[in-house]
Amino acid sequence: MGREGNRHAAGEPILLLNGRVSLQAENYRGLLEVTPERIVLQARRACFAIVGENLQLEYYAREELRIVGLISRVEFLSGGDV
């Protein structure tokens, strides 16, 4: 099912995970932390952390970004719980 078939609230973050090797994020507000082990993104109502090994930003634009590396988990954090 493509994105057009998904129901999501306007402005909510969209995460597209490709196995454990890459993640594309849309509708985020900014980057809060970038290390090879953890990348934290700010969304409208919460933050989320991508945790793994050798993480790096393959590309970073205002509306979307792509993270590559060995992703072990994605953590959803409450608003200020970075």
mmCIF file as gemmi writes it, N, C-alpha and C atoms, coordinates in Angstrom:
data_model
loop_
_atom_site.group_PDB
_atom_site.id
_atom_site.type_symbol
_atom_site.label_atom_id
_atom_site.label_alt_id
_atom_site.label_comp_id
_atom_site.label_asym_id
_atom_site.label_entity_id
_atom_site.label_seq_id
_atom_site.pdbx_PDB_ins_code
_atom_site.Cartn_x
_atom_site.Cartn_y
_atom_site.Cartn_z
_atom_site.occupancy
_atom_site.B_iso_or_equiv
_atom_site.pdbx_formal_charge
_atom_site.auth_seq_id
_atom_site.auth_asym_id
_atom_site.pdbx_PDB_model_num
ATOM 1 N N . MET Axp A 1 ? 0.849 -1.168 0 1 0 ? 1 A 1
ATOM 2 C CA . MET Axp A 1 ? 0 0 0 1 0 ? 1 A 1
ATOM 3 C C . MET Axp A 1 ? 0.895 1.232 0 1 0 ? 1 A 1
ATOM 4 N N . GLY Axp A 2 ? 0.667 2.13 -0.92 1 0 ? 2 A 1
ATOM 5 C CA . GLY Axp A 2 ? 1.447 3.359 -1.016 1 0 ? 2 A 1
ATOM 6 C C . GLY Axp A 2 ? 0.994 4.389 -0.004 1 0 ? 2 A 1
ATOM 7 N N . ARG Axp A 3 ? 1.754 5.466 0.077 1 0 ? 3 A 1
ATOM 8 C CA . ARG Axp A 3 ? 1.429 6.522 1.027 1 0 ? 3 A 1
ATOM 9 C C . ARG Axp A 3 ? 0.042 7.095 0.815 1 0 ? 3 A 1
ATOM 10 N N . GLU Axp A 4 ? -0.424 7.126 -0.429 1 0 ? 4 A 1
ATOM 11 C CA . GLU Axp A 4 ? -1.731 7.699 -0.697 1 0 ? 4 A 1
ATOM 12 C C . GLU Axp A 4 ? -2.837 6.906 -0.02 1 0 ? 4 A 1
ATOM 13 N N . GLY Axp A 5 ? -2.616 5.634 0.321 1 0 ? 5 A 1
ATOM 14 C CA . GLY Axp A 5 ? -3.614 4.821 0.99 1 0 ? 5 A 1
ATOM 15 C C . GLY Axp A 5 ? -3.557 4.935 2.506 1 0 ? 5 A 1
ATOM 16 N N . ASN Axp A 6 ? -2.527 5.538 3.058 1 0 ? 6 A 1
ATOM 17 C CA . ASN Axp A 6 ? -2.387 5.683 4.5 1 0 ? 6 A 1
ATOM 18 C C . ASN Axp A 6 ? -3.184 6.863 5.005 1 0 ? 6 A 1
ATOM 19 N N . ARG Axp A 7 ? -3.745 6.713 6.182 1 0 ? 7 A 1
ATOM 20 C CA . ARG Axp A 7 ? -4.42 7.838 6.831 1 0 ? 7 A 1
ATOM 21 C C . ARG Axp A 7 ? -3.493 8.369 7.905 1 0 ? 7 A 1
ATOM 22 N N . HIS Axp A 8 ? -3.226 9.659 7.865 1 0 ? 8 A 1
ATOM 23 C CA . HIS Axp A 8 ? -2.41 10.268 8.909 1 0 ? 8 A 1
ATOM 24 C C . HIS Axp A 8 ? -2.845 11.709 9.081 1 0 ? 8 A 1
ATOM 25 N N . ALA Axp A 9 ? -2.643 12.199 10.298 1 0 ? 9 A 1
ATOM 26 C CA . ALA Axp A 9 ? -3.021 13.578 10.603 1 0 ? 9 A 1
ATOM 27 C C . ALA Axp A 9 ? -2.063 14.533 9.899 1 0 ? 9 A 1
ATOM 28 N N . ALA Axp A 10 ? -2.595 15.61 9.4 1 0 ? 10 A 1
ATOM 29 C CA . ALA Axp A 10 ? -1.762 16.62 8.731 1 0 ? 10 A 1
ATOM 30 C C . ALA Axp A 10 ? -0.704 17.12 9.688 1 0 ? 10 A 1
ATOM 31 N N . GLY Axp A 11 ? 0.504 17.196 9.205 1 0 ? 11 A 1
ATOM 32 C CA . GLY Axp A 11 ? 1.598 17.72 10.003 1 0 ? 11 A 1
ATOM 33 C C . GLY Axp A 11 ? 2.294 16.707 10.888 1 0 ? 11 A 1
ATOM 34 N N . GLU Axp A 12 ? 1.773 15.5 10.984 1 0 ? 12 A 1
ATOM 35 C CA . GLU Axp A 12 ? 2.423 14.478 11.803 1 0 ? 12 A 1
ATOM 36 C C . GLU Axp A 12 ? 3.636 13.927 11.049 1 0 ? 12 A 1
ATOM 37 N N . PRO Axp A 13 ? 4.671 13.495 11.777 1 0 ? 13 A 1
ATOM 38 C CA . PRO Axp A 13 ? 5.861 12.968 11.1 1 0 ? 13 A 1
ATOM 39 C C . PRO Axp A 13 ? 5.543 11.681 10.347 1 0 ? 13 A 1
ATOM 40 N N . ILE Axp A 14 ? 6.232 11.499 9.234 1 0 ? 14 A 1
ATOM 41 C CA . ILE Axp A 14 ? 6.112 10.283 8.433 1 0 ? 14 A 1
ATOM 42 C C . ILE Axp A 14 ? 7.501 9.651 8.402 1 0 ? 14 A 1
ATOM 43 N N . LEU Axp A 15 ? 7.582 8.396 8.829 1 0 ? 15 A 1
ATOM 44 C CA . LEU Axp A 15 ? 8.844 7.659 8.831 1 0 ? 15 A 1
ATOM 45 C C . LEU Axp A 15 ? 8.718 6.483 7.881 1 0 ? 15 A 1
ATOM 46 N N . LEU Axp A 16 ? 9.644 6.384 6.956 1 0 ? 16 A 1
ATOM 47 C CA . LEU Axp A 16 ? 9.684 5.265 6.012 1 0 ? 16 A 1
ATOM 48 C C . LEU Axp A 16 ? 10.971 4.496 6.29 1 0 ? 16 A 1
ATOM 49 N N . LEU Axp A 17 ? 10.827 3.324 6.852 1 0 ? 17 A 1
ATOM 50 C CA . LEU Axp A 17 ? 11.97 2.505 7.246 1 0 ? 17 A 1
ATOM 51 C C . LEU Axp A 17 ? 12.225 1.458 6.18 1 0 ? 17 A 1
ATOM 52 N N . ASN Axp A 18 ? 13.468 1.385 5.713 1 0 ? 18 A 1
ATOM 53 C CA . ASN Axp A 18 ? 13.869 0.398 4.718 1 0 ? 18 A 1
ATOM 54 C C . ASN Axp A 18 ? 14.738 -0.632 5.433 1 0 ? 18 A 1
ATOM 55 N N . GLY Axp A 19 ? 14.095 -1.653 5.977 1 0 ? 19 A 1
ATOM 56 C CA . GLY Axp A 19 ? 14.832 -2.652 6.755 1 0 ? 19 A 1
ATOM 57 C C . GLY Axp A 19 ? 15.535 -1.997 7.914 1 0 ? 19 A 1
ATOM 58 N N . ARG Axp A 20 ? 16.786 -2.377 8.146 1 0 ? 20 A 1
ATOM 59 C CA . ARG Axp A 20 ? 17.588 -1.78 9.208 1 0 ? 20 A 1
ATOM 60 C C . ARG Axp A 20 ? 18.654 -0.842 8.656 1 0 ? 20 A 1
ATOM 61 N N . VAL Axp A 21 ? 18.593 -0.538 7.356 1 0 ? 21 A 1
ATOM 62 C CA . VAL Axp A 21 ? 19.701 0.195 6.751 1 0 ? 21 A 1
ATOM 63 C C . VAL Axp A 21 ? 19.423 1.655 6.425 1 0 ? 21 A 1
ATOM 64 N N . SER Axp A 22 ? 18.153 2.068 6.368 1 0 ? 22 A 1
ATOM 65 C CA . SER Axp A 22 ? 17.885 3.473 6.095 1 0 ? 22 A 1
ATOM 66 C C . SER Axp A 22 ? 16.497 3.866 6.597 1 0 ? 22 A 1
ATOM 67 N N . LEU Axp A 23 ? 16.344 5.155 6.835 1 0 ? 23 A 1
ATOM 68 C CA . LEU Axp A 23 ? 15.071 5.711 7.271 1 0 ? 23 A 1
ATOM 69 C C . LEU Axp A 23 ? 14.906 7.071 6.625 1 0 ? 23 A 1
ATOM 70 N N . GLN Axp A 24 ? 13.745 7.297 6.039 1 0 ? 24 A 1
ATOM 71 C CA . GLN Axp A 24 ? 13.423 8.597 5.467 1 0 ? 24 A 1
ATOM 72 C C . GLN Axp A 24 ? 12.371 9.228 6.361 1 0 ? 24 A 1
ATOM 73 N N . ALA Axp A 25 ? 12.556 10.489 6.724 1 0 ? 25 A 1
ATOM 74 C CA . ALA Axp A 25 ? 11.615 11.204 7.583 1 0 ? 25 A 1
ATOM 75 C C . ALA Axp A 25 ? 11.091 12.431 6.861 1 0 ? 25 A 1
ATOM 76 N N . GLU Axp A 26 ? 9.799 12.668 7.017 1 0 ? 26 A 1
ATOM 77 C CA . GLU Axp A 26 ? 9.144 13.859 6.482 1 0 ? 26 A 1
ATOM 78 C C . GLU Axp A 26 ? 8.348 14.513 7.607 1 0 ? 26 A 1
ATOM 79 N N . ASN Axp A 27 ? 8.031 15.785 7.443 1 0 ? 27 A 1
ATOM 80 C CA . ASN Axp A 27 ? 7.233 16.538 8.413 1 0 ? 27 A 1
ATOM 81 C C . ASN Axp A 27 ? 7.897 16.636 9.787 1 0 ? 27 A 1
ATOM 82 N N . TYR Axp A 28 ? 9.162 16.876 9.824 1 0 ? 28 A 1
ATOM 83 C CA . TYR Axp A 28 ? 9.853 17.114 11.082 1 0 ? 28 A 1
ATOM 84 C C . TYR Axp A 28 ? 10.183 18.61 11.153 1 0 ? 28 A 1
ATOM 85 N N . ARG Axp A 29 ? 10.49 19.089 12.331 1 0 ? 29 A 1
ATOM 86 C CA . ARG Axp A 29 ? 10.786 20.514 12.497 1 0 ? 29 A 1
ATOM 87 C C . ARG Axp A 29 ? 12.272 20.818 12.578 1 0 ? 29 A 1
ATOM 88 N N . GLY Axp A 30 ? 13.068 19.87 13.001 1 0 ? 30 A 1
ATOM 89 C CA . GLY Axp A 30 ? 14.496 20.13 13.092 1 0 ? 30 A 1
ATOM 90 C C . GLY Axp A 30 ? 15.258 18.981 13.705 1 0 ? 30 A 1
ATOM 91 N N . LEU Axp A 31 ? 16.575 19.1 13.68 1 0 ? 31 A 1
ATOM 92 C CA . LEU Axp A 31 ? 17.48 18.123 14.276 1 0 ? 31 A 1
ATOM 93 C C . LEU Axp A 31 ? 17.908 18.622 15.645 1 0 ? 31 A 1
ATOM 94 N N . LEU Axp A 32 ? 17.855 17.761 16.642 1 0 ? 32 A 1
ATOM 95 C CA . LEU Axp A 32 ? 18.281 18.132 17.988 1 0 ? 32 A 1
ATOM 96 C C . LEU Axp A 32 ? 19.618 17.512 18.373 1 0 ? 32 A 1
ATOM 97 N N . GLU Axp A 33 ? 19.93 16.359 17.79 1 0 ? 33 A 1
ATOM 98 C CA . GLU Axp A 33 ? 21.182 15.666 18.11 1 0 ? 33 A 1
ATOM 99 C C . GLU Axp A 33 ? 21.582 14.807 16.927 1 0 ? 33 A 1
ATOM 100 N N . VAL Axp A 34 ? 22.869 14.809 16.61 1 0 ? 34 A 1
ATOM 101 C CA . VAL Axp A 34 ? 23.38 13.951 15.541 1 0 ? 34 A 1
ATOM 102 C C . VAL Axp A 34 ? 24.71 13.366 16 1 0 ? 34 A 1
ATOM 103 N N . THR Axp A 35 ? 24.723 12.065 16.239 1 0 ? 35 A 1
ATOM 104 C CA . THR Axp A 35 ? 25.947 11.334 16.546 1 0 ? 35 A 1
ATOM 105 C C . THR Axp A 35 ? 25.897 10.04 15.739 1 0 ? 35 A 1
ATOM 106 N N . PRO Axp A 36 ? 27.002 9.312 15.645 1 0 ? 36 A 1
ATOM 107 C CA . PRO Axp A 36 ? 26.964 8.037 14.911 1 0 ? 36 A 1
ATOM 108 C C . PRO Axp A 36 ? 26.054 6.991 15.56 1 0 ? 36 A 1
ATOM 109 N N . GLU Axp A 37 ? 25.675 7.19 16.833 1 0 ? 37 A 1
ATOM 110 C CA . GLU Axp A 37 ? 24.832 6.231 17.54 1 0 ? 37 A 1
ATOM 111 C C . GLU Axp A 37 ? 23.385 6.684 17.714 1 0 ? 37 A 1
ATOM 112 N N . ARG Axp A 38 ? 23.118 7.99 17.507 1 0 ? 38 A 1
ATOM 113 C CA . ARG Axp A 38 ? 21.762 8.493 17.789 1 0 ? 38 A 1
ATOM 114 C C . ARG Axp A 38 ? 21.501 9.788 17.027 1 0 ? 38 A 1
ATOM 115 N N . ILE Axp A 39 ? 20.349 9.845 16.38 1 0 ? 39 A 1
ATOM 116 C CA . ILE Axp A 39 ? 19.899 11.067 15.713 1 0 ? 39 A 1
ATOM 117 C C . ILE Axp A 39 ? 18.507 11.379 16.254 1 0 ? 39 A 1
ATOM 118 N N . VAL Axp A 40 ? 18.339 12.583 16.798 1 0 ? 40 A 1
ATOM 119 C CA . VAL Axp A 40 ? 17.063 12.983 17.397 1 0 ? 40 A 1
ATOM 120 C C . VAL Axp A 40 ? 16.427 14.07 16.547 1 0 ? 40 A 1
ATOM 121 N N . LEU Axp A 41 ? 15.172 13.832 16.183 1 0 ? 41 A 1
ATOM 122 C CA . LEU Axp A 41 ? 14.408 14.773 15.378 1 0 ? 41 A 1
ATOM 123 C C . LEU Axp A 41 ? 13.279 15.371 16.209 1 0 ? 41 A 1
ATOM 124 N N . GLN Axp A 42 ? 13.028 16.655 15.999 1 0 ? 42 A 1
ATOM 125 C CA . GLN Axp A 42 ? 11.909 17.335 16.638 1 0 ? 42 A 1
ATOM 126 C C . GLN Axp A 42 ? 10.733 17.318 15.685 1 0 ? 42 A 1
ATOM 127 N N . ALA Axp A 43 ? 9.594 16.845 16.151 1 0 ? 43 A 1
ATOM 128 C CA . ALA Axp A 43 ? 8.355 16.893 15.377 1 0 ? 43 A 1
ATOM 129 C C . ALA Axp A 43 ? 7.441 17.917 16.038 1 0 ? 43 A 1
ATOM 130 N N . ARG Axp A 44 ? 6.245 18.026 15.552 1 0 ? 44 A 1
ATOM 131 C CA . ARG Axp A 44 ? 5.321 19.035 16.076 1 0 ? 44 A 1
ATOM 132 C C . ARG Axp A 44 ? 5.002 18.805 17.554 1 0 ? 44 A 1
ATOM 133 N N . ARG Axp A 45 ? 4.65 17.584 17.929 1 0 ? 45 A 1
ATOM 134 C CA . ARG Axp A 45 ? 4.196 17.305 19.299 1 0 ? 45 A 1
ATOM 135 C C . ARG Axp A 45 ? 5.157 16.479 20.121 1 0 ? 45 A 1
ATOM 136 N N . ALA Axp A 46 ? 6.202 15.962 19.523 1 0 ? 46 A 1
ATOM 137 C CA . ALA Axp A 46 ? 7.129 15.084 20.234 1 0 ? 46 A 1
ATOM 138 C C . ALA Axp A 46 ? 8.462 15.056 19.504 1 0 ? 46 A 1
ATOM 139 N N . CYS Axp A 47 ? 9.386 14.352 20.109 1 0 ? 47 A 1
ATOM 140 C CA . CYS Axp A 47 ? 10.689 14.103 19.482 1 0 ? 47 A 1
ATOM 141 C C . CYS Axp A 47 ? 10.779 12.604 19.219 1 0 ? 47 A 1
ATOM 142 N N . PHE Axp A 48 ? 11.622 12.237 18.282 1 0 ? 48 A 1
ATOM 143 C CA . PHE Axp A 48 ? 11.902 10.822 18.126 1 0 ? 48 A 1
ATOM 144 C C . PHE Axp A 48 ? 13.375 10.632 17.838 1 0 ? 48 A 1
ATOM 145 N N . ALA Axp A 49 ? 13.905 9.51 18.337 1 0 ? 49 A 1
ATOM 146 C CA . ALA Axp A 49 ? 15.324 9.203 18.217 1 0 ? 49 A 1
ATOM 147 C C . ALA Axp A 49 ? 15.498 7.95 17.373 1 0 ? 49 A 1
ATOM 148 N N . ILE Axp A 50 ? 16.446 8.018 16.457 1 0 ? 50 A 1
ATOM 149 C CA . ILE Axp A 50 ? 16.838 6.853 15.679 1 0 ? 50 A 1
ATOM 150 C C . ILE Axp A 50 ? 18.156 6.403 16.293 1 0 ? 50 A 1
ATOM 151 N N . VAL Axp A 51 ? 18.193 5.164 16.744 1 0 ? 51 A 1
ATOM 152 C CA . VAL Axp A 51 ? 19.344 4.645 17.474 1 0 ? 51 A 1
ATOM 153 C C . VAL Axp A 51 ? 19.962 3.505 16.684 1 0 ? 51 A 1
ATOM 154 N N . GLY Axp A 52 ? 21.291 3.472 16.636 1 0 ? 52 A 1
ATOM 155 C CA . GLY Axp A 52 ? 21.97 2.408 15.909 1 0 ? 52 A 1
ATOM 156 C C . GLY Axp A 52 ? 23.466 2.602 15.891 1 0 ? 52 A 1
ATOM 157 N N . GLU Axp A 53 ? 24.087 2.16 14.802 1 0 ? 53 A 1
ATOM 158 C CA . GLU Axp A 53 ? 25.54 2.242 14.642 1 0 ? 53 A 1
ATOM 159 C C . GLU Axp A 53 ? 25.859 2.881 13.291 1 0 ? 53 A 1
ATOM 160 N N . ASN Axp A 54 ? 26.917 3.66 13.281 1 0 ? 54 A 1
ATOM 161 C CA . ASN Axp A 54 ? 27.386 4.31 12.05 1 0 ? 54 A 1
ATOM 162 C C . ASN Axp A 54 ? 26.289 5.106 11.349 1 0 ? 54 A 1
ATOM 163 N N . LEU Axp A 55 ? 25.44 5.775 12.127 1 0 ? 55 A 1
ATOM 164 C CA . LEU Axp A 55 ? 24.353 6.558 11.546 1 0 ? 55 A 1
ATOM 165 C C . LEU Axp A 55 ? 24.895 7.839 10.946 1 0 ? 55 A 1
ATOM 166 N N . GLN Axp A 56 ? 24.372 8.213 9.804 1 0 ? 56 A 1
ATOM 167 C CA . GLN Axp A 56 ? 24.738 9.473 9.169 1 0 ? 56 A 1
ATOM 168 C C . GLN Axp A 56 ? 23.587 9.984 8.324 1 0 ? 56 A 1
ATOM 169 N N . LEU Axp A 57 ? 23.587 11.266 8.116 1 0 ? 57 A 1
ATOM 170 C CA . LEU Axp A 57 ? 22.57 11.884 7.273 1 0 ? 57 A 1
ATOM 171 C C . LEU Axp A 57 ? 23.025 11.763 5.824 1 0 ? 57 A 1
ATOM 172 N N . GLU Axp A 58 ? 22.308 10.997 5.033 1 0 ? 58 A 1
ATOM 173 C CA . GLU Axp A 58 ? 22.641 10.873 3.616 1 0 ? 58 A 1
ATOM 174 C C . GLU Axp A 58 ? 22.252 12.159 2.896 1 0 ? 58 A 1
ATOM 175 N N . TYR Axp A 59 ? 21.073 12.69 3.227 1 0 ? 59 A 1
ATOM 176 C CA . TYR Axp A 59 ? 20.696 14.017 2.766 1 0 ? 59 A 1
ATOM 177 C C . TYR Axp A 59 ? 19.771 14.648 3.79 1 0 ? 59 A 1
ATOM 178 N N . TYR Axp A 60 ? 19.76 15.964 3.794 1 0 ? 60 A 1
ATOM 179 C CA . TYR Axp A 60 ? 19.006 16.734 4.769 1 0 ? 60 A 1
ATOM 180 C C . TYR Axp A 60 ? 18.444 17.962 4.071 1 0 ? 60 A 1
ATOM 181 N N . ALA Axp A 61 ? 17.132 18.028 3.959 1 0 ? 61 A 1
ATOM 182 C CA . ALA Axp A 61 ? 16.463 19.162 3.336 1 0 ? 61 A 1
ATOM 183 C C . ALA Axp A 61 ? 15.383 19.657 4.285 1 0 ? 61 A 1
ATOM 184 N N . ARG Axp A 62 ? 14.805 20.763 3.966 1 0 ? 62 A 1
ATOM 185 C CA . ARG Axp A 62 ? 13.8 21.356 4.851 1 0 ? 62 A 1
ATOM 186 C C . ARG Axp A 62 ? 12.606 20.434 5.088 1 0 ? 62 A 1
ATOM 187 N N . GLU Axp A 63 ? 12.196 19.709 4.08 1 0 ? 63 A 1
ATOM 188 C CA . GLU Axp A 63 ? 10.992 18.902 4.204 1 0 ? 63 A 1
ATOM 189 C C . GLU Axp A 63 ? 11.234 17.412 4.416 1 0 ? 63 A 1
ATOM 190 N N . GLU Axp A 64 ? 12.43 16.943 4.148 1 0 ? 64 A 1
ATOM 191 C CA . GLU Axp A 64 ? 12.704 15.531 4.373 1 0 ? 64 A 1
ATOM 192 C C . GLU Axp A 64 ? 14.189 15.286 4.549 1 0 ? 64 A 1
ATOM 193 N N . LEU Axp A 65 ? 14.493 14.128 5.144 1 0 ? 65 A 1
ATOM 194 C CA . LEU Axp A 65 ? 15.885 13.717 5.303 1 0 ? 65 A 1
ATOM 195 C C . LEU Axp A 65 ? 15.954 12.209 5.203 1 0 ? 65 A 1
ATOM 196 N N . ARG Axp A 66 ? 17.172 11.734 5.015 1 0 ? 66 A 1
ATOM 197 C CA . ARG Axp A 66 ? 17.399 10.284 4.939 1 0 ? 66 A 1
ATOM 198 C C . ARG Axp A 66 ? 18.59 9.95 5.822 1 0 ? 66 A 1
ATOM 199 N N . ILE Axp A 67 ? 18.387 8.971 6.69 1 0 ? 67 A 1
ATOM 200 C CA . ILE Axp A 67 ? 19.426 8.487 7.594 1 0 ? 67 A 1
ATOM 201 C C . ILE Axp A 67 ? 19.84 7.104 7.119 1 0 ? 67 A 1
ATOM 202 N N . VAL Axp A 68 ? 21.143 6.864 7.056 1 0 ? 68 A 1
ATOM 203 C CA . VAL Axp A 68 ? 21.662 5.545 6.698 1 0 ? 68 A 1
ATOM 204 C C . VAL Axp A 68 ? 22.569 5.057 7.812 1 0 ? 68 A 1
ATOM 205 N N . GLY Axp A 69 ? 22.736 3.759 7.886 1 0 ? 69 A 1
ATOM 206 C CA . GLY Axp A 69 ? 23.552 3.118 8.915 1 0 ? 69 A 1
ATOM 207 C C . GLY Axp A 69 ? 22.85 1.845 9.344 1 0 ? 69 A 1
ATOM 208 N N . LEU Axp A 70 ? 23.257 1.297 10.471 1 0 ? 70 A 1
ATOM 209 C CA . LEU Axp A 70 ? 22.617 0.101 11.019 1 0 ? 70 A 1
ATOM 210 C C . LEU Axp A 70 ? 21.651 0.554 12.105 1 0 ? 70 A 1
ATOM 211 N N . ILE Axp A 71 ? 20.369 0.598 11.78 1 0 ? 71 A 1
ATOM 212 C CA . ILE Axp A 71 ? 19.338 1.094 12.695 1 0 ? 71 A 1
ATOM 213 C C . ILE Axp A 71 ? 18.884 -0.05 13.595 1 0 ? 71 A 1
ATOM 214 N N . SER Axp A 72 ? 18.956 0.178 14.913 1 0 ? 72 A 1
ATOM 215 C CA . SER Axp A 72 ? 18.511 -0.856 15.849 1 0 ? 72 A 1
ATOM 216 C C . SER Axp A 72 ? 17.122 -0.582 16.395 1 0 ? 72 A 1
ATOM 217 N N . ARG Axp A 73 ? 16.755 0.707 16.522 1 0 ? 73 A 1
ATOM 218 C CA . ARG Axp A 73 ? 15.41 1.022 17.011 1 0 ? 73 A 1
ATOM 219 C C . ARG Axp A 73 ? 15.056 2.482 16.764 1 0 ? 73 A 1
ATOM 220 N N . VAL Axp A 74 ? 13.764 2.762 16.83 1 0 ? 74 A 1
ATOM 221 C CA . VAL Axp A 74 ? 13.252 4.12 16.763 1 0 ? 74 A 1
ATOM 222 C C . VAL Axp A 74 ? 12.497 4.347 18.068 1 0 ? 74 A 1
ATOM 223 N N . GLU Axp A 75 ? 12.844 5.417 18.782 1 0 ? 75 A 1
ATOM 224 C CA . GLU Axp A 75 ? 12.216 5.718 20.067 1 0 ? 75 A 1
ATOM 225 C C . GLU Axp A 75 ? 11.39 6.991 19.929 1 0 ? 75 A 1
ATOM 226 N N . PHE Axp A 76 ? 10.142 6.924 20.361 1 0 ? 76 A 1
ATOM 227 C CA . PHE Axp A 76 ? 9.3 8.114 20.388 1 0 ? 76 A 1
ATOM 228 C C . PHE Axp A 76 ? 9.386 8.704 21.779 1 0 ? 76 A 1
ATOM 229 N N . LEU Axp A 77 ? 9.782 9.964 21.872 1 0 ? 77 A 1
ATOM 230 C CA . LEU Axp A 77 ? 9.995 10.649 23.135 1 0 ? 77 A 1
ATOM 231 C C . LEU Axp A 77 ? 8.917 11.695 23.327 1 0 ? 77 A 1
ATOM 232 N N . SER Axp A 78 ? 8.556 11.934 24.569 1 0 ? 78 A 1
ATOM 233 C CA . SER Axp A 78 ? 7.599 13.015 24.809 1 0 ? 78 A 1
ATOM 234 C C . SER Axp A 78 ? 8.264 14.336 24.488 1 0 ? 78 A 1
ATOM 235 N N . GLY Axp A 79 ? 7.482 15.398 24.337 1 0 ? 79 A 1
ATOM 236 C CA . GLY Axp A 79 ? 7.935 16.709 23.869 1 0 ? 79 A 1
ATOM 237 C C . GLY Axp A 79 ? 9.327 17.146 24.26 1 0 ? 79 A 1
ATOM 238 N N . GLY Axp A 80 ? 9.642 17.227 25.553 1 0 ? 80 A 1
ATOM 239 C CA . GLY Axp A 80 ? 10.948 17.75 25.957 1 0 ? 80 A 1
ATOM 240 C C . GLY Axp A 80 ? 11.885 16.684 26.487 1 0 ? 80 A 1
ATOM 241 N N . ASP Axp A 81 ? 11.571 15.413 26.258 1 0 ? 81 A 1
ATOM 242 C CA . ASP Axp A 81 ? 12.319 14.317 26.854 1 0 ? 81 A 1
ATOM 243 C C . ASP Axp A 81 ? 13.431 13.832 25.933 1 0 ? 81 A 1
ATOM 244 N N . VAL Axp A 82 ? 14.397 14.699 25.669 1 0 ? 82 A 1
ATOM 245 C CA . VAL Axp A 82 ? 15.483 14.358 24.757 1 0 ? 82 A 1
ATOM 246 C C . VAL Axp A 82 ? 16.614 13.787 25.566 1 0 ? 82 A 1
